[in-house]
Amino acid sequence: MSIPTPDDFLTSWFADESGWPDAVLPAYRGGSVANVAASVVRAFGGDFSALLPPLDPTLLAPSILDDTRVIVLLVIDGYSAAAHQRRGSRITQRRAGQFQSATITSVFPSSTAAALTSIQTGVGPGRHGMAGYTLYLKTLGRVVNLVRFQPVDGGQFDSSALDTRSFLPVPTIYDILREAGIECSVVSHKEYANSPLTQVHSGDTPYVGHRTAGEMAALLMQEVAKPGRRFVFGYWAGVDMLGHTHGATSAVSDIEVDTIAYTLRHHFLDPLAEMGEDVAVILTADHGLTDIPESGITTLNDLNALTGSWRSPSTGERRAVGLSLPELGARLHLHDALGERAAILDAADAIDAGLYGPGPHHTDLLGRVGDTLLLARGSASFPFLSSRQSHSPSLGAHGSLTPEEMLVPLLSWRFG
């Protein structure tokens, strides 16, 4: 399995600072999920000059997308390259038309809020600003969950102070394609139709809600059949949801991968091949997951006791935590306590090195994250809990830089 190459400076900086030689860094130059949008926009004749470059042609040949009437981009949340290699053969079996298979990276952090936003904007998390599952928003003075758009402390805030429709400082792929005269639609879970995250990502783009994998396949076919040049974004959350609950390599997660692969093959990809319709399909994921045993847990409460009280609440997720430490010496305490269980980095240096993607960066990025990054290695986890006894039953997680979290499949077909 060939891994896309990250920027040379980022690679050198991370090797010097982290002591983590086998970390998988995001390949923003043309080998990450953030590069998919430019490939789609380019194929439709839109302006992608403000986006990250298109995917390298060795990963996605331009001929698969060029001059097609419809492009469908399917994102299976949490579907790692490892899961695909283990269970995904059903979906990649040869059928009529062009087919290409590759592996690409997620972004940093390898989380849904960051990566799904990069997929739908074509820029890195550092530029669009949704650089974590939870971030400090200075307009509210609170740490906010950027999937639910609710403060993590459980309190309430004035919703008028947070306009989800204008939250992003960059246009979305839907905005760019509409400018090029391309119709767009979203096929995703019915319960997400009016969620804040959907409003951030797709705004007023027509939304078609599904409840099951079979219904998703049928609705994707329905959208493809509509006349004119079209872009269809499809999303499935089941692999991520069950991976968190039962573990990434659990029998339950494997059954879910089998189910979605079977459904897409027999009720979407095979019918497209039989129709001979001029359609291209790209299938990828926002990130993967890794298994987290109970023995890997060190709570943030325990770490707080080592460093002293933080200047503001922690941000991020349990595999990629943002901290605002009381003094520089606190990093040494973390290093001593965690050893090779974590990489501890200066957040400002990480931004400058390009870990969050190339600039220009969001003006509030550093303030949203904190001054120190605590990245889990191996099976470590740093949950936002006060004791091990109150630990969530979640057995899978993501956010950091292991291959299981960072590497995702890129599958592409051209029919007709």
Sine and cosine of phi, psi and omega as CSV:
sin_phi,cos_phi,sin_psi,cos_psi,sin_omega,cos_omega
0.00,0.00,0.90,-0.44,0.00,-1.00
-0.99,0.13,0.75,-0.66,-0.02,-1.00
-0.98,-0.22,0.79,-0.62,0.04,-1.00
-0.84,0.55,0.53,-0.85,-0.09,-1.00
-1.00,0.01,0.81,-0.59,0.08,-1.00
-0.97,0.24,0.09,-1.00,0.05,-1.00
-0.85,0.52,0.65,-0.76,-0.07,-1.00
-0.88,0.48,-0.67,0.74,-0.02,-1.00
-0.91,0.41,-0.68,0.73,0.04,-1.00
-0.87,0.50,-0.69,0.72,0.00,-1.00
-0.86,0.50,-0.72,0.69,-0.03,-1.00
-0.91,0.41,-0.72,0.69,-0.01,-1.00
-0.87,0.49,-0.72,0.69,-0.07,-1.00
-0.91,0.42,-0.64,0.77,0.02,-1.00
-0.88,0.48,-0.64,0.77,-0.01,-1.00
-0.94,0.34,-0.59,0.81,-0.17,-0.99
-1.00,-0.06,-0.44,0.90,-0.23,-0.97
-0.98,-0.19,-0.49,0.87,-0.16,-0.99
0.91,0.41,0.49,0.87,-0.07,-1.00
-0.78,-0.63,0.99,0.15,-0.16,-0.99
-0.94,0.35,-0.41,0.91,-0.06,-1.00
-0.97,-0.26,0.30,0.95,0.11,-0.99
-0.90,0.44,0.55,-0.84,0.06,-1.00
-0.99,-0.15,0.91,-0.40,-0.03,-1.00
-1.00,-0.07,0.49,-0.87,-0.01,-1.00
-0.91,0.41,0.70,-0.72,-0.06,-1.00
-0.98,-0.19,0.95,0.30,-0.10,-0.99
-0.93,0.38,-0.24,0.97,-0.06,-1.00
-0.97,0.26,-0.12,0.99,0.00,-1.00
0.49,-0.87,0.26,0.97,-0.03,-1.00
-0.72,-0.70,0.46,0.89,-0.03,-1.00
-0.80,-0.60,0.20,-0.98,0.05,-1.00
-0.89,0.45,-0.41,0.91,0.01,-1.00
-0.95,0.32,-0.22,0.98,0.00,-1.00
-1.00,-0.03,-0.15,0.99,-0.05,-1.00
-0.90,0.44,-0.66,0.75,-0.07,-1.00
-0.85,0.53,-0.70,0.72,-0.02,-1.00
-0.90,0.45,-0.58,0.82,0.05,-1.00
-0.89,0.45,-0.66,0.75,0.01,-1.00
-0.93,0.37,-0.74,0.67,-0.02,-1.00
-0.88,0.48,-0.69,0.73,0.03,-1.00
-0.85,0.52,-0.69,0.73,-0.04,-1.00
-0.90,0.44,-0.52,0.85,0.01,-1.00
-1.00,0.02,0.02,1.00,0.03,-1.00
0.99,0.15,0.31,0.95,0.02,-1.00
-1.00,0.06,0.11,-0.99,-0.03,-1.00
-1.00,0.02,0.94,-0.33,0.01,-1.00
-0.94,-0.34,0.31,0.95,-0.09,-1.00
-0.90,0.43,-0.45,0.89,-0.01,-1.00
-1.00,-0.01,0.01,1.00,-0.05,-1.00
-0.99,-0.15,0.21,-0.98,0.23,-0.97
-0.87,0.50,0.38,-0.92,-0.06,-1.00
-0.90,0.43,0.37,-0.93,0.09,-1.00
-0.87,0.49,0.27,-0.96,0.07,-1.00
-0.86,0.52,0.59,-0.80,0.06,-1.00
-0.83,0.56,0.67,-0.74,-0.04,-1.00
-0.88,0.48,-0.33,0.94,0.09,-1.00
-0.96,0.29,-0.31,0.95,0.03,-1.00
-0.99,-0.12,-0.61,0.79,0.05,-1.00
-0.59,-0.81,0.96,-0.26,-0.02,-1.00
-0.92,0.40,0.76,-0.65,0.02,-1.00
-0.81,0.58,-0.49,0.87,-0.04,-1.00
-0.90,0.44,-0.37,0.93,0.03,-1.00
-0.94,0.35,-0.54,0.84,-0.06,-1.00
-0.98,-0.22,-0.47,0.88,-0.16,-0.99
-0.87,0.50,0.71,-0.71,0.13,-0.99
0.88,0.47,0.28,0.96,0.06,-1.00
-0.99,0.17,0.44,-0.90,0.00,-1.00
-0.98,0.20,-0.66,0.75,-0.06,-1.00
-0.77,-0.63,0.70,-0.71,0.18,-0.98
-0.88,-0.48,0.80,-0.60,0.07,-1.00
-0.94,-0.34,0.82,-0.57,0.09,-1.00
-0.94,-0.34,0.91,-0.40,0.00,-1.00
-0.97,-0.26,0.80,-0.60,0.06,-1.00
-0.90,-0.43,0.88,-0.47,0.09,-1.00
-0.98,-0.19,0.96,-0.26,-0.09,-1.00
-0.86,0.51,0.78,-0.63,0.08,-1.00
0.98,0.18,0.15,0.99,-0.07,-1.00
-1.00,0.03,1.00,-0.10,-0.08,-1.00
-0.98,0.21,0.30,-0.96,0.12,-0.99
-0.88,0.48,-0.57,0.82,0.03,-1.00
-0.90,0.43,-0.69,0.73,0.04,-1.00
-0.91,0.42,-0.61,0.79,0.02,-1.00
-0.91,0.42,-0.69,0.72,0.03,-1.00
-0.90,0.44,-0.57,0.82,-0.06,-1.00
-0.98,0.21,-0.61,0.79,-0.19,-0.98
-0.72,-0.69,-0.03,1.00,-0.22,-0.98
-0.99,-0.11,0.23,0.97,-0.10,-0.99
-0.89,0.45,-0.47,0.88,-0.01,-1.00
-0.85,0.52,-0.60,0.80,-0.12,-0.99
-0.99,0.12,-0.31,0.95,-0.08,-1.00
-0.97,-0.23,0.07,1.00,0.04,-1.00
-0.87,0.50,0.62,-0.78,-0.11,-0.99
-0.89,0.46,0.61,-0.79,0.10,-0.99
-0.57,-0.82,0.08,-1.00,-0.05,-1.00
-0.85,0.53,0.57,-0.82,0.03,-1.00
0.98,-0.18,0.05,-1.00,0.03,-1.00
-0.97,0.24,0.53,-0.85,0.07,-1.00
-0.57,-0.82,0.64,-0.77,0.05,-1.00
-0.63,-0.78,0.65,-0.76,0.00,-1.00
-0.80,-0.60,0.72,-0.70,-0.01,-1.00
-0.48,-0.88,0.10,-1.00,0.10,-1.00
-0.85,-0.53,0.72,-0.69,0.04,-1.00
-0.78,-0.63,0.09,-1.00,0.00,-1.00
-0.98,-0.19,0.36,-0.93,0.23,-0.97
-0.98,0.20,-0.21,-0.98,0.09,-1.00
-0.97,-0.25,0.00,-1.00,0.17,-0.99
-0.92,-0.40,0.74,-0.68,-0.11,0.99
-0.96,0.29,0.41,-0.91,-0.03,-1.00
-0.99,0.13,0.92,0.40,-0.05,-1.00
-0.81,-0.58,0.32,-0.95,-0.06,-1.00
-0.89,0.46,-0.74,0.67,-0.05,-1.00
-0.86,0.51,-0.68,0.73,-0.03,-1.00
-0.96,0.28,-0.76,0.65,-0.14,-0.99
-0.97,0.26,-0.67,0.74,0.04,-1.00
-0.88,0.47,-0.58,0.81,0.04,-1.00
-0.93,0.37,-0.64,0.77,0.05,-1.00
-0.91,0.42,-0.63,0.77,0.03,-1.00
-0.88,0.48,-0.59,0.81,-0.09,-1.00
-0.99,-0.14,0.05,1.00,0.11,-0.99
-0.84,-0.55,-0.39,0.92,-0.01,-1.00
0.98,0.22,0.31,0.95,0.06,-1.00
-0.76,-0.65,0.25,-0.97,-0.01,-1.00
-0.97,0.23,0.30,-0.95,0.02,-1.00
-0.84,0.55,-0.53,0.85,0.01,-1.00
-0.90,0.43,-0.46,0.89,-0.01,-1.00
-1.00,0.02,-0.70,0.71,-0.02,-1.00
-0.98,0.18,-0.31,0.95,0.16,-0.99
1.00,-0.01,-0.18,0.98,0.03,-1.00
-1.00,0.01,0.91,0.41,-0.21,-0.98
-0.99,-0.11,0.69,0.72,0.04,-1.00
0.29,-0.96,0.29,-0.96,0.04,-1.00
-0.92,0.38,-0.64,0.76,0.12,-0.99
-0.77,-0.64,0.65,-0.76,-0.02,-1.00
-0.62,-0.79,0.41,-0.91,0.08,-1.00
-1.00,0.09,0.86,-0.51,0.03,-1.00
-0.96,-0.28,0.92,-0.38,-0.12,-0.99
-0.93,0.37,-0.41,0.91,0.04,-1.00
-0.91,0.42,-0.42,0.91,0.03,-1.00
-0.96,-0.27,-0.32,0.95,-0.08,-1.00
0.92,0.39,0.50,0.87,-0.08,-1.00
-0.63,-0.78,0.38,-0.92,0.21,-0.98
-1.00,0.05,0.80,-0.60,-0.14,-0.99
-0.86,-0.51,0.68,-0.73,0.13,-0.99
-0.97,0.26,0.88,-0.47,-0.12,-0.99
-1.00,0.02,0.12,0.99,0.23,-0.97
-1.00,-0.05,-0.70,0.72,0.00,-1.00
-1.00,-0.10,-0.27,0.96,-0.09,-1.00
0.82,0.58,0.78,0.63,0.07,-1.00
-0.74,-0.67,0.57,-0.82,0.04,-1.00
-0.91,0.42,0.64,-0.77,-0.07,-1.00
-0.96,0.29,-0.28,0.96,0.00,-1.00
-0.99,0.17,0.00,1.00,0.04,-1.00
0.99,0.12,-0.08,1.00,0.01,-1.00
-0.98,0.19,-0.04,-1.00,0.01,-1.00
-0.94,-0.33,0.37,-0.93,0.12,-0.99
-0.57,-0.82,0.28,-0.96,-0.01,-1.00
-0.95,0.33,0.94,-0.35,-0.07,-1.00
-0.88,0.47,-0.38,0.92,0.00,-1.00
-0.93,0.36,-0.29,0.96,0.01,-1.00
-0.99,0.15,-0.09,1.00,-0.03,-1.00
-0.70,-0.72,1.00,-0.09,-0.03,-1.00
-1.00,0.01,0.97,-0.25,-0.05,-1.00
-0.90,0.43,-0.48,0.88,-0.03,-1.00
-0.94,0.34,-0.39,0.92,0.00,-1.00
-0.86,-0.51,0.34,0.94,-0.09,-1.00
-0.93,0.36,-0.58,0.81,-0.03,-1.00
-0.99,0.14,0.64,-0.76,0.03,-1.00
-1.00,0.05,0.06,1.00,-0.03,-1.00
-0.77,-0.64,0.41,-0.91,0.08,-1.00
-0.95,0.31,0.34,-0.94,0.07,-1.00
-1.00,-0.08,0.17,-0.99,0.05,-1.00
-0.87,0.49,-0.52,0.86,0.02,-1.00
-0.93,0.37,-0.66,0.75,0.06,-1.00
-0.86,0.51,-0.72,0.69,-0.06,-1.00
-0.92,0.40,-0.68,0.73,-0.03,-1.00
-0.94,0.34,-0.59,0.81,0.06,-1.00
-0.89,0.46,-0.60,0.80,0.07,-1.00
-0.88,0.48,-0.49,0.87,0.01,-1.00
-1.00,0.02,0.06,1.00,0.05,-1.00
1.00,0.09,0.34,0.94,-0.04,-1.00
-0.98,-0.21,0.79,-0.61,0.08,-1.00
-0.95,0.30,0.57,-0.82,-0.03,-1.00
-0.75,-0.66,0.48,-0.88,0.13,-0.99
-0.48,-0.88,0.36,-0.93,0.01,-1.00
-0.86,-0.50,0.76,-0.66,0.08,-1.00
-0.89,-0.46,0.96,-0.29,-0.10,-1.00
-0.53,-0.85,-0.06,-1.00,-0.10,-1.00
-0.89,0.46,0.67,-0.74,-0.08,-1.00
-0.84,0.54,-0.61,0.79,-0.06,-1.00
-0.95,0.30,-0.21,0.98,0.01,-1.00
-1.00,-0.09,0.04,1.00,-0.16,-0.99
-0.83,0.56,-0.65,0.76,-0.06,-1.00
-0.91,-0.42,0.36,0.93,-0.03,-1.00
-0.95,0.32,0.43,-0.90,0.05,-1.00
-0.84,0.54,-0.63,0.78,-0.02,-1.00
-0.91,0.41,-0.61,0.79,0.08,-1.00
-0.89,0.45,-0.65,0.76,0.02,-1.00
-0.90,0.44,-0.63,0.78,0.05,-1.00
-0.89,0.46,-0.73,0.68,-0.13,-0.99
-0.98,0.21,-0.68,0.73,-0.17,-0.99
-0.80,-0.60,-0.09,1.00,0.12,-0.99
0.80,0.60,-0.85,-0.52,-0.05,-1.00
-1.00,-0.03,0.17,0.99,0.05,-1.00
-0.85,0.52,0.73,-0.68,0.01,-1.00
-0.78,0.62,0.74,-0.68,-0.12,-0.99
-0.85,-0.52,0.80,-0.60,0.01,-1.00
-0.89,-0.45,0.90,-0.44,-0.13,-0.99
-1.00,-0.08,0.71,-0.71,0.07,-1.00
-0.91,-0.41,0.28,-0.96,0.03,-1.00
-0.87,-0.49,-0.41,0.91,-0.02,-1.00
-0.71,-0.70,0.21,-0.98,0.04,-1.00
-0.89,0.45,-0.64,0.77,0.03,-1.00
-0.89,0.46,-0.66,0.75,0.02,-1.00
-0.92,0.40,-0.61,0.79,0.05,-1.00
-0.87,0.50,-0.73,0.68,0.00,-1.00
-0.87,0.50,-0.68,0.74,0.00,-1.00
-0.91,0.41,-0.64,0.77,-0.02,-1.00
-0.95,0.31,-0.57,0.82,0.10,-1.00
-0.88,0.48,-0.69,0.72,0.05,-1.00
-0.88,0.48,-0.62,0.78,0.01,-1.00
-0.89,0.45,-0.66,0.75,0.00,-1.00
-0.94,0.35,-0.62,0.78,0.02,-1.00
-0.88,0.47,-0.59,0.81,-0.07,-1.00
-0.95,0.30,-0.26,0.97,0.00,-1.00
-0.92,0.39,0.53,-0.85,-0.09,-1.00
-0.96,0.30,0.32,-0.95,0.09,-1.00
1.00,0.03,0.14,-0.99,0.02,-1.00
-0.98,0.22,0.75,-0.67,-0.18,-0.98
-0.60,-0.80,0.49,-0.87,0.18,-0.98
-0.88,-0.48,0.79,-0.62,-0.01,-1.00
-0.86,-0.52,0.82,-0.57,0.06,-1.00
-0.97,-0.25,0.85,-0.53,0.04,-1.00
-0.90,-0.43,0.53,-0.85,-0.08,-1.00
-0.60,-0.80,0.69,-0.72,0.06,-1.00
-0.75,-0.66,0.80,-0.60,-0.12,-0.99
-0.98,-0.18,-0.15,0.99,-0.20,-0.98
-0.89,0.46,-0.62,0.78,-0.03,-1.00
-0.90,0.44,-0.69,0.72,0.03,-1.00
-0.91,0.42,-0.72,0.69,-0.05,-1.00
-0.86,0.51,-0.74,0.68,-0.03,-1.00
-0.97,0.25,-0.51,0.86,0.07,-1.00
-0.90,0.43,-0.63,0.78,0.06,-1.00
-0.89,0.45,-0.70,0.71,-0.12,-0.99
-0.97,0.25,-0.71,0.71,-0.16,-0.99
-0.95,-0.31,-0.23,0.97,-0.07,-1.00
0.95,-0.31,0.54,-0.84,-0.10,-1.00
-0.91,0.41,-0.52,0.85,-0.04,-1.00
-0.95,-0.30,0.31,0.95,-0.01,-1.00
-0.95,0.30,0.32,-0.95,0.07,-1.00
-0.88,0.48,-0.60,0.80,0.01,-1.00
-0.89,0.45,-0.70,0.71,0.01,-1.00
-0.91,0.42,-0.63,0.78,0.03,-1.00
-0.90,0.44,-0.64,0.77,0.05,-1.00
-0.89,0.46,-0.65,0.76,0.01,-1.00
-0.90,0.44,-0.67,0.74,0.05,-1.00
-0.89,0.46,-0.70,0.71,0.05,-1.00
-0.84,0.54,-0.68,0.73,-0.08,-1.00
-0.91,0.40,-0.74,0.67,-0.04,-1.00
-0.94,0.33,-0.57,0.83,0.04,-1.00
-0.91,0.41,-0.71,0.71,0.02,-1.00
-0.88,0.48,-0.71,0.71,-0.05,-1.00
-0.90,0.44,-0.72,0.70,-0.02,-1.00
-0.92,0.40,-0.62,0.78,0.00,-1.00
-0.91,0.41,-0.81,0.59,-0.16,-0.99
-0.99,0.16,-0.40,0.92,-0.11,-0.99
-0.87,-0.49,0.06,1.00,0.09,-1.00
-0.69,-0.72,-0.86,0.52,-0.08,-1.00
-0.94,0.34,-0.73,0.69,0.02,-1.00
-0.89,0.46,-0.70,0.72,0.08,-1.00
-0.87,0.49,-0.59,0.81,0.05,-1.00
-0.90,0.44,-0.66,0.75,0.02,-1.00
-0.89,0.45,-0.63,0.78,0.00,-1.00
-0.94,0.33,-0.56,0.83,-0.01,-1.00
-0.93,0.37,-0.54,0.84,-0.11,-0.99
0.94,0.34,0.31,0.95,0.01,-1.00
-0.94,0.35,0.52,-0.86,-0.03,-1.00
-0.99,0.15,0.99,0.12,-0.12,-0.99
-0.72,-0.69,0.66,-0.75,0.16,-0.99
-0.92,-0.40,0.63,-0.77,0.01,-1.00
-0.82,-0.57,0.77,-0.64,0.13,-0.99
-0.90,-0.44,0.78,-0.62,0.06,-1.00
-0.86,-0.51,0.78,-0.63,0.04,-1.00
-0.47,-0.88,-0.20,-0.98,0.02,-1.00
-0.68,-0.74,0.27,-0.96,0.06,-1.00
-0.99,0.13,-0.53,0.85,-0.02,-1.00
-0.19,-0.98,0.12,-0.99,0.17,-0.99
-0.96,-0.29,-0.26,-0.97,0.07,-1.00
-0.67,-0.74,0.39,-0.92,0.11,-0.99
-0.80,-0.60,0.47,-0.88,-0.01,-1.00
-0.97,0.25,0.62,-0.79,-0.04,-1.00
-0.81,-0.58,0.96,-0.28,0.06,-1.00
-0.98,0.20,0.31,-0.95,0.04,-1.00
-0.85,0.53,-0.55,0.83,-0.04,-1.00
-0.93,0.37,-0.26,0.97,-0.02,-1.00
-1.00,0.06,-0.04,1.00,-0.15,-0.99
-1.00,0.08,0.77,-0.63,0.26,-0.97
-0.76,-0.65,0.90,-0.44,-0.09,-1.00
-0.96,0.28,0.43,-0.90,0.06,-1.00
-0.91,0.41,-0.45,0.89,0.08,-1.00
-0.89,0.46,-0.65,0.76,0.04,-1.00
-0.90,0.44,-0.65,0.76,-0.01,-1.00
-0.93,0.36,-0.59,0.81,0.03,-1.00
-0.87,0.49,-0.58,0.82,0.02,-1.00
-0.92,0.40,-0.45,0.89,0.02,-1.00
-0.98,0.18,-0.60,0.80,-0.16,-0.99
-0.99,-0.15,-0.32,0.95,-0.18,-0.98
1.00,-0.04,0.27,-0.96,-0.10,-0.99
-0.86,0.50,0.70,-0.72,0.02,-1.00
-0.98,0.22,0.44,-0.90,-0.06,-1.00
-0.95,0.30,-0.37,0.93,0.10,-1.00
-0.45,-0.89,0.29,-0.96,-0.06,-1.00
-0.88,0.48,0.47,-0.89,0.02,-1.00
-0.92,0.40,0.39,-0.92,-0.02,-1.00
-0.79,-0.62,-0.05,-1.00,0.10,-1.00
1.00,0.07,-0.68,-0.73,0.00,-1.00
-0.57,-0.82,0.08,-1.00,-0.17,-0.99
-0.94,0.34,-0.22,0.97,0.08,-1.00
-0.97,-0.23,-0.14,0.99,0.02,-1.00
-0.49,-0.87,1.00,-0.02,-0.14,-0.99
-0.98,-0.19,0.66,-0.75,0.15,-0.99
-0.97,-0.23,0.79,-0.62,-0.04,-1.00
-0.83,-0.56,0.48,-0.88,0.16,-0.99
-0.90,-0.44,1.00,-0.06,-0.16,-0.99
-0.98,0.20,0.45,-0.89,-0.06,-1.00
-0.94,0.35,-0.50,0.87,0.01,-1.00
-0.31,-0.95,0.32,-0.95,-0.12,-0.99
-0.87,0.50,-0.55,0.84,0.00,-1.00
-0.88,0.47,-0.34,0.94,0.00,-1.00
-0.90,0.44,-0.50,0.87,0.04,-1.00
-0.90,0.44,-0.59,0.81,0.03,-1.00
-0.91,0.43,-0.60,0.80,0.05,-1.00
-0.89,0.46,-0.65,0.76,0.03,-1.00
-0.91,0.42,-0.71,0.70,0.04,-1.00
-0.83,0.56,-0.73,0.68,-0.05,-1.00
-0.90,0.44,-0.62,0.79,-0.08,-1.00
-0.98,0.21,-0.56,0.83,-0.16,-0.99
-0.97,-0.23,-0.42,0.91,0.02,-1.00
0.81,0.58,-0.79,-0.62,-0.04,-1.00
-0.99,0.11,0.15,0.99,0.07,-1.00
-0.99,0.17,-0.18,0.98,-0.04,-1.00
-0.43,-0.90,0.47,-0.88,0.23,-0.97
-0.97,-0.22,0.75,-0.66,-0.05,-1.00
-0.88,-0.47,0.88,-0.48,-0.17,-0.99
-0.80,-0.60,0.49,-0.87,0.16,-0.99
-0.96,0.28,0.84,-0.54,-0.11,-0.99
-0.91,0.42,-0.64,0.77,0.00,-1.00
-0.89,0.45,-0.66,0.75,0.03,-1.00
-0.91,0.40,-0.62,0.78,0.02,-1.00
-0.89,0.45,-0.64,0.77,0.05,-1.00
-0.89,0.45,-0.75,0.67,-0.02,-1.00
-0.89,0.45,-0.56,0.83,-0.02,-1.00
-0.97,0.25,-0.25,0.97,0.04,-1.00
0.99,-0.15,0.29,0.96,0.01,-1.00
-0.88,0.47,-0.56,0.83,0.03,-1.00
-1.00,-0.02,0.14,0.99,-0.05,-1.00
0.97,-0.24,0.26,-0.96,-0.01,-1.00
-0.94,0.35,0.38,-0.92,0.04,-1.00
-0.97,0.24,0.04,-1.00,0.06,1.00
-0.95,0.32,0.61,-0.79,-0.03,-1.00
-1.00,-0.07,0.38,-0.93,0.07,-1.00
-0.84,0.54,0.70,-0.72,-0.08,-1.00
-0.89,0.45,-0.41,0.91,-0.01,-1.00
-0.98,-0.18,0.17,0.99,-0.18,-0.98
-0.83,0.55,-0.80,0.60,-0.05,-1.00
-0.89,0.46,-0.67,0.74,0.03,-1.00
-0.90,0.44,-0.52,0.85,0.02,-1.00
-0.95,0.32,-0.52,0.85,-0.12,-0.99
-1.00,-0.04,-0.75,0.66,-0.16,-0.99
0.88,-0.47,0.02,-1.00,-0.10,-1.00
-1.00,-0.06,-0.20,0.98,-0.08,-1.00
-0.71,-0.71,0.70,-0.72,0.08,-1.00
-0.97,-0.24,0.75,-0.67,0.05,-1.00
-0.90,-0.43,0.97,-0.23,-0.10,-0.99
-0.96,-0.28,0.83,-0.56,-0.04,-1.00
-0.95,0.31,0.69,-0.72,0.13,-0.99
-0.95,-0.31,0.39,-0.92,0.02,-1.00
0.84,0.54,-0.78,-0.63,-0.03,-1.00
-0.96,-0.28,0.37,0.93,-0.01,-1.00
-0.94,0.33,0.40,-0.92,0.01,-1.00
-0.46,-0.89,0.66,-0.75,-0.03,-1.00
-0.81,-0.58,0.97,0.24,-0.12,-0.99
-0.96,0.28,0.35,-0.94,0.02,-1.00
-1.00,0.07,0.91,0.41,-0.07,-1.00
-0.70,-0.72,0.35,-0.94,-0.06,-1.00
-1.00,-0.01,-0.32,0.95,-0.02,-1.00
-0.41,-0.91,0.40,-0.92,0.03,-1.00
-0.89,0.45,-0.52,0.85,-0.04,-1.00
-0.91,0.42,-0.45,0.89,-0.01,-1.00
-1.00,-0.07,0.24,0.97,-0.04,-1.00
-0.88,0.48,0.69,-0.72,0.07,-1.00
-0.89,0.46,0.51,-0.86,0.04,-1.00
-0.96,0.29,0.00,1.00,-0.01,-1.00
-0.85,0.52,0.79,-0.61,-0.08,-1.00
-0.93,-0.37,0.01,1.00,0.05,-1.00
-0.74,-0.67,0.51,-0.86,-0.04,-1.00
-0.44,-0.90,0.13,-0.99,0.02,-1.00
-0.38,-0.93,0.04,-1.00,-0.01,-1.00
0.77,-0.64,-0.45,0.89,-0.08,-1.00
-0.99,-0.16,-0.44,-0.90,-0.27,-0.96
-0.85,-0.52,0.41,0.91,0.10,-0.99
-0.97,0.23,0.38,-0.93,0.05,-1.00
-0.84,0.55,-0.59,0.81,-0.02,-1.00
-0.89,0.45,-0.53,0.85,0.00,-1.00
-1.00,0.04,-0.59,0.80,-0.20,-0.98
-1.00,-0.05,-0.45,0.89,-0.10,-0.99
-0.99,-0.13,0.79,-0.61,-0.03,-1.00
-0.75,-0.66,0.40,-0.92,0.02,-1.00
-0.97,0.23,0.46,-0.89,0.18,-0.98
-0.78,-0.62,0.96,-0.29,-0.03,-1.00
-0.91,-0.42,0.71,-0.70,-0.02,-1.00
-0.64,-0.77,0.66,-0.75,0.01,-1.00
-0.79,-0.62,0.49,-0.87,0.14,-0.99
-0.75,-0.66,0.86,-0.50,0.01,-1.00
-0.94,-0.33,0.40,-0.92,0.07,-1.00
0.99,0.10,0.00,0.00,0.00,0.00
